């Protein structure tokens, strides 16, 4: 769907517009002096989309100068916008077609890549979850052993706490080393499995994106060429 049609109406009855939805772009390209409304000879206007055509004229100013005729100048804006609309619609249709073509090419590759990700994650979890469970079980056992040594000798806690803590930490370090020893190769295998999957996806996605951008550039060039045939267009 088209967005607003932005234009500038000048006192000499010209309707200026660009391919952008921006009054500021028109003002800049047409080298208009953006002074106080009562000192300048142009007015910002716009038309909202309305189905296949345009809605009522909207003056984007706090007031309108005496020379501006809402009926006559509005009719001029509508006439220009009516010529712009087919070019705009054709441009949007070509954009949608280009995006649909890009999606049709890349989506199967994306699906295959994500399926590979799921398999790799499952393989990674199959290795790391048992190792993590063993690590946590070792933590619980070491904690229980530490408490068992402390509880009967609470009165002499200071005497036995340090060796009990040393034994606990040594057990934890051993369990952590064992966990990391299994985690490292699992991570390496996971990353290695992703490299060919990503390369396969990129081999399809990158040329498809290049084709999409080329199609977009061609569509934009055709759109600008169509606008250039309409009086009042302010080119870049």
N, C-alpha and C positions, 0 to 999 in steps of 0.2 A: 504494500500500500504506500502510495505517495505520502510524503509529509507536507508541511506547509510550503506554499509557493511564496517566496519573499521577493519583493520588488521595491523599487523607488520610483515615484512619479515626480517628474520635474515640472516646473512652471511652464515650460514650452511644450508640455504634453507628451514627453517621452516616457516610456516605461522601461526602466533599466533592471536587469536581472543577471544572475550568474548560475552556474551549475550547483552552487552551494546554497544551503538554507541559512543564509547569513546576510543581514543588512550591512554589517560592517565590511564584508567583502565587496559588496557593490560600491559602497562609499569610497573604499580604498582604490579599487580599480578604476572607478570613474573620476577620481581626483576631486571629490566633492568636499567642500568646506563644511565640517560638522559644527556649525555655530548654533546660536539660539534659534529656535524655530521661526521667530518673527523676522530674523535677518537672513534666512536662507531661502532658496528657491526650489526646494524639494521636500518630499514627505515619504516616510517609511510606511509601506503597506504590506499586507499579506493576505493570502487566501487559504482557508483550511480545506482539506480534502473532503469531498462529499460524494461517496459512491464512486462512479466513474468520472466524475467532474469535480467542480470546485464549489465551495460554499460562498457565503456572502463576504464582501470586502471588509477587512479589519484594518483600521488606521492605527499603526503602532506609534502614536505620538500622544502627548497630553492634551493636545487640541489640534485643530486644523486651521490653516491660514485661509484668508478670504478668497484667494484665487483657486483653491482646491474645490472641485465639484465632485461630490461623492458619486453621483449618478454617472456623469460622463467619464470621469477619470476611472471610476470603478469598471465601467464597460470596457475601457481600453485595457485595463489590467486583466480582466476576464478573457479578452480576445487573445492577448499574448499568452496567458496561462493555458488556454485551450490548444495552442500550437505546441507548447512545451510538453503537455501531458502525454501525448503519444510517444515522444522521444524518451521521456522519463519512464513510462511503462515498459517500453522495449528494453531499456537499459536494465531495469530491475528484473525483467524476465530472463535476460541473458545472464545476469548475476545468479539467479536462482538455478538456472540450468547448469551453470559452471560448478556451483556448489554441489548440486545433486550428482554430477559426474564425478567430482572429487570424492564425495562420500561413498559412491558406489565402488570406486576403485580401492579406497583405503580401508573401508570398514571390515571387509574379510581379513585383511592383513592385521588390522587392529585386534579383531577377535582372536586370531591365531596367536598373536603376541600375548594377549591377556590369558589365553588358555595355557600358554607356556609358563606364564608367571604363576598361575595357580598350581600347576604341577611342581614347579620349582619350590614354591612355598611349602607345599605338602611334603616334599622330600626333605626340605630343611627342618620342618617341624618333627618329622618322623625320627630324625637324628637327635635334634637338640632337646625335645621335650623329655625323653627318658633320661638324658644327661642332666637336665635341670631337676627332674624329680629325684634323681640319685643325689644331687648336690643338696637339695633341700632336706632329704632324709638324713644325710650326713650331718647337716646343721642341727637338726632336732636331736640326733643321737649324741653329738658332741655337747649340746646344751644340757641334755639329761645327765650325761656323765659328769659335767662340771657341777651341776646342782647336787648330784649324789655325793660328791666329795665334800661339798660345803655344808650340807644340812646336818650330818652327824657331828660336825665339829664347829658349830656356829660360835661357840665360846672362843675357839681358837681360830676364828675366821681369818684374822690378819696373817696368821702363820701359814695357812694353806691356800689362801686366795690367789696369791701370785702364781704358784705352780699350777693350780687348777686353771687359771686364766691362760697361762702359757700353753698348757696342753690343749685347751679349747681353741685357741688361735692357731696352733700348729695343725690341729685337725681340720679347721676351717680352710687354712691355706692349702692343705693337701686336697681337700674336696674341690676347692675353687680351681686349682691347677688341673685337676682331672676334668672338670667341666669345660674349661677353656681349651684343653687339648682336643676335646671332641667338637667344640663350637667352631674353632678356627677352620678345620678342613670342611665342615658343613657349610660355612659361609663362603669359602673359596669355591666349593662345588656349585652353590647357588648362583654366585656371580658369574662363574664360567658358563652356566647354562643360559644366563640372560644375554650374554654377548651375541651369540649367533641368532637368538630370537629377535633382539633389537636390530641387528644388522639386516635380517630378512625383512622386518617391518620398514626400516628406513629405505631399503632398496626400492620398495613400492611407493612409500609415502612421499619421498623427496621429489621424484619426477612428476608424481601426480600433483604435488603442490606447485611445482614450476609451471605445469600445464594450466592449473587453475589461475595462477597469477597472470600468465600470458593471456588467457581468455578474458580476465578482468580488465587488463590493459586495453585489449582490442575493443571490448564493449564500451569502455570509458571513452576511447578515441572516437568511436562511432557516435556516442552520445554527444560529445562536445562538437563534433562536426555537424550534427543535426541542429544543435542550439545555435551554431554560428550562422545558420541560414535565417534566423529569426531576428528581426530588427529590435535593438535594445540590449542584446546580449553583450556583456562585458567580459571578454576573454582574459585568461591569466596573463 
